[in-house]
Amino acid sequence: MIRSILSILPLLILLFIASNVQASGEKPTFAKFITPPKAFALPVDCKIDENCWIMNYVDMGPNDGEQIDPACQNRTYDTHKGTDIAILDGKTMKNGVDVIVPMNGTVGKVRDGEPDQWSTPEQLEQIKLKRKECGNAVIIDHDNGLQTIYCHMKNGSITVKPKQKVKIGDKIGEIGMSGFTQFPHLHFGVLQDKKVIDPFTGQNNKARCGKKIKSLWDKEIDLQYQAFDIQSAGFSNKIPDLKKIERDSSQQEKISPSSNIFTFWTVLLGVREGDEIIIEVKDSNGKIFAKDKIIQDKNRIRQFYYIGKNTKDSDLKEGAYTGFVKILREHSSGTTIKKDKFFSTLVSK
């Protein structure tokens, strides 16, 4: 049995505009109730949980040194001021995923020209020193002190200029990897009178988690909080390399039955300590080829696992192989939440 664990630690992302921050001793305050003509449309041209995923939510306790998301869970990191929408890999980024206007407004500040890159620790430190953590970015002003901010956009993709009027659905650029980040995604921030607002609850980030005024997302997109997710998975005739998968997760159309190694990998989002993770592969006859059950040891924004076998001494049987991933989380109330997905490949000459 082969098994590997690789985690990506949360990264501090700072907006490139100043925001008013209360002293840690002040009492929590609640957001000004926002009643725009229309709620926010999705700011990216993709489908959540199909070809893009919510990776991080707003931190609802930015001054307490902890990571608490709007649902009082851990899908955030300390001082995070927005919602991160991740795409599959670097290849998808190069092909282009549009960032679009979620509500009518006027373009405020714009910054472009920052490179898209998988940064080294030294490069990340330089980005912080230059105060360019947000990377290529756009700010849009809406009515009544409402602003939205878009960070980490692709270098050279921004299509709008300051003071330009924009409407819902207009393209303003593409998802990229500029600034202080280690995966291609859009950081979408909402500000009301320069206070950070969580769009899932309508609360500002100084408010208590678990409380909800009103979702600011358009009802048509039905965007709901997700406790965890299965971002991707695939088969390989090699030991999987997460760094390569991050850049290109394209699947092999088929795997030769004479391969020396046969593996199945997966990338999970938002798993936490105590979660039960089941990964298995079945051959074309429904017989289990490889299986592992894992009890997650630490909270992870992103988690990579793989299982498989050395098949050097016995050729693989030809046919369709099915990979299965399941995440189970037990709550103190006795309820269980779960998510599972199936994936397949063909073993053939």
N, C-alpha and C positions, 0 to 999 in steps of 0.2 A: 504494500500500500504506500502510495506517495502522497505526501501532504505538505503544503507550504503555507506559511502565514506571512503576509506583508501588510503593514498598515501605513496609512498616510496620516501624519499628525495634523491637527487643525492649524490653520494659518491665520494670523491676525490680518484683517483687511481693514484699512482706514479709508474713509472717504476723502477726496481731495478738496472738499469744501469744509468750512468750519461749522460746527453745530453747537448749540447751547447745551452744556452738561451741568446737571445739578450736583451739588456737593453730596457726598455719600451719606451725610447725616440727615438730608431732607426726607420728608415723607413721600411715599409713592404718589404720583399724580396720574390722572387719567386723560386720555387723548380728547382733544376737542372733537366732537362728533362730526364726521365728514359725510356730507350729503351731496355728492357731485351729481350732475345731470345723469350721468351713467357711471356704473362701477368700472373698475379696471378690467380691460381685456387682457389676455395673456401677452406679455411683452416680447415673446419669441415665436417664430414661425415653426413650431414643432408640437408634438402631442406628448403631454406629461404621461410618464410611465410606459410610453411606447418607444420614442426616440429621443426623449430628454427627461430629466428627473430632477426633483427638488432634492438638493444635497444638504443645504443648511438653511435654518430658519433664523429669525431675529432672536438675539439673546435678550431675554426679559429681565436680566439682573446684571446690567453692564458694570456696576460698581462693586459687586460683591465677590469678584474673583472666581465665580462659578459659571457653569454653562447650563442655562435653563431656557428651553425653547417655549413657545406659547402654550404648549400642551403640558408643561411641567416635566418634559422629558429632556433628552440630551442631544437632540439633533441641531446643535449649534456650537459655537465656541465663544469664549469670553470676549465681550465688547462687539460681537458681530452685529452690524447695523442694517442688514438687509436680507433678502431671500436669494439664495444661490440656485440657479437653474443650470445644471450640467448637461453637456451633450456626450455622445458615446466615446469619441476619441479624436486624435489629431487629424486623421484623414477626413472625418466629418467636418471638422473646423475648416480645413483647407477647401473642401467642396462648397462650404458656405451655408450658414444657418442665420437667417435674417433676425435682427432685433427690430421690433416694430412698436409704434406708438400705441399705448394702451388707453389713452384718454386725450382729447383735444388740448392743445396748449401752445406755448411759445418757447422755442429753444433758448436756453440761457447760455451757460458756459459749454465750451467744447474743447477737448484735447485729443490730438491724434499724433502719430509718429513714434509711439513706443513699441518696441519689438514684441512679437509673440514668441515665447520660449519656455522650455523646461529649465528653469533657472537653477543654478548651483546655490548653495548657502551663501557664498560670497556675493553673487549677483543679487540675491534677495536682500542682503544687508545694504547694498548700494541703492537699491530701489527705495528702501526705507529712509536712508539718509537723504535722498533727493525728494522725499515726500511725494512719491509717484505711485503709491500702493494701488490706487484705483486704475492705473494704466490709462488706456485710451477711453475717454468717457464723454458722456453727454448729460446735461441737466435740462429738464423741461419744466417750465413754470406753468402751473394750472391756476384756476381761480382760487381766491380766498386763502392765499398763503400756502397752498399745496404744491409741492415739488416732487418730481421723481428723478432718480439718478441711475445711470447705466454704466457699469464699470467692466474693465477687462476686455473691451471690444477689440476686434481684429485690426491690426495696423493697416491704415490706408482704406478702411471700409466705411468710415463715417461719411454720410451723404448730406448732412445738414449743417447750417451755419447759425451763429448767434442771431437772435431776434426773428428767426424764421418761424412762421406759423405752420403748425403741423396738426394733422387730424388722425383719428383712430385708424390704424392699419398702415400708415405710412412707414416705409423703411427708413431707419436712421443709421443703420450699419449692420455689422455681423458679429456673432459671438466669437471671441478670441481668447487669447491667453497672455495678454499684456498686464504689466504691473506685478503685484505681489500675489502670485498664485502658482499652483502646481498642477492644475488641470483646466481644460477649456470649459469655460462657463460664463454666464452673465450674472453679475451681482446687481440685483434690482432693489433699489432703496426708495422708501417713501418718507417724505418729511412734511409735517404740518407745523407751520410757524417755526421751522428749523428744529423741531423735535422729531425723533425717529418714531415711525409708526409701523406696526406689524399689520400687513394687509389681510392676514387670516382672521384677526380678531378686532381690528379697529382700535386697539390699545396702543399707547405709546410705550416705549421700552423701559420706562420706569415703573409701569404698572405691574400688578401681580400676575403671574402666569395662571392659566386655567380659567381666566375671566374673558368674556367676549361681549363686545358691544354689538358689532355687526361686521361680517366679512365684507371686505372692499372689492372682492372679485366678482365679476359678472356671473350671474347665476347660470348662464348658458354654458360656461366652461366647467362648472361644477368642480372647482379646484378645492380639494380637501386636504387636511393635514394627514401625512403618512408617517406611521411610527418607524417603518423600515422599508427597504425595497431591494429587489434583485435587479441590478442594473444590466448585467450581461453575463453570458456564459458561452462556452464553446469547446470543441474537441481539437486535439492536436496529436501529431505523431512525434512530438518533442516535449521536453520539460517546459512548461509555460513560463514566460518571462513577462512580468507585469509591465515593465518599462516599454517593451515592444507592443504589448496589448494596448497600452495607453495611447500609443501613436497610431496603431492600426489593428483593430480587432476583427478584421475580415476573416471569414470562416473558410476552411478548406472544403471544396465541394465534395471531395471524397478522400478517404484514407486507404492506403494500400494494405491488404491483408498480411503482407510480409513485413510491415513496420515493426521495429524493435521495441517501440514504446507507444502506448495508447493512453492518453490522459483526457480528463474533463475538468475545466476550470470555471470559476465563477467570481464575479465582483459584486459584493453586497454593500448596501448603504444603510447607515444608521443602526447597526447592530450594537447591542450593549451586553454587559456582563450578565451571564445567566441565560441568555437566549440559547435555544436548542436549534442547531443547524444540521439538516440531513442532506447529504449529497450522495447520489447513487447513479450508476450506469447499468442499463440492461441491454442484452443482445437481442437479435431479431426474434428469438424464441421466448423472450420475456424472462430469461435467466439473468440473475444479478451477476454482472461482470466485476464491478467494484462498488464499494459502499463505505461511507464513514459517517458517524454521528459525532458532532462536536458541541461541547458546551462552551459558549463564547467566554473568554477569560477577561476581556477588557472592553470598555466602550470604544467604538470605532466609528468615525465618520465614513470611512471606506475600508473594506476588508477583502482580501484576496485569498482564496483557497483553491487547491486542486487535488484530485485523486486520480489514480490510474494504476497501470501494471507494466512491468517489463515483459514484453511478449516475444523476446528474442528466440526462446526455445520452443515456442508453440504459436504457429500462425493464428492470426485472428480469423474468426469465422466471418464469411461474407454476409452482408445484409445490413439492415437499418439498426442503428444503435440509438438508444434514448437516454438522455441525461435528465436528471430530476434534482431540483433544489427546493428545499422547504425551510422556512424560518418559523419558529414557534416561540411565543413569549407568554409566560404565565403572569397574571396580575394577582395582587394580594386579595382581590375580591373573589378570586377563584375562576375568573374568566380567562380564556386563551385567545390571543390574536395570532393569525398566521398568514403567510403568503407563500405561494409555490408557483413554479414555472417548469415547463418541459422544453427540452431542446433535442435536436436529432442530427445525426450525420449518417453517411453511407460508407460502409467498408466494402470496397470493390477494386478490382484490378483496373 
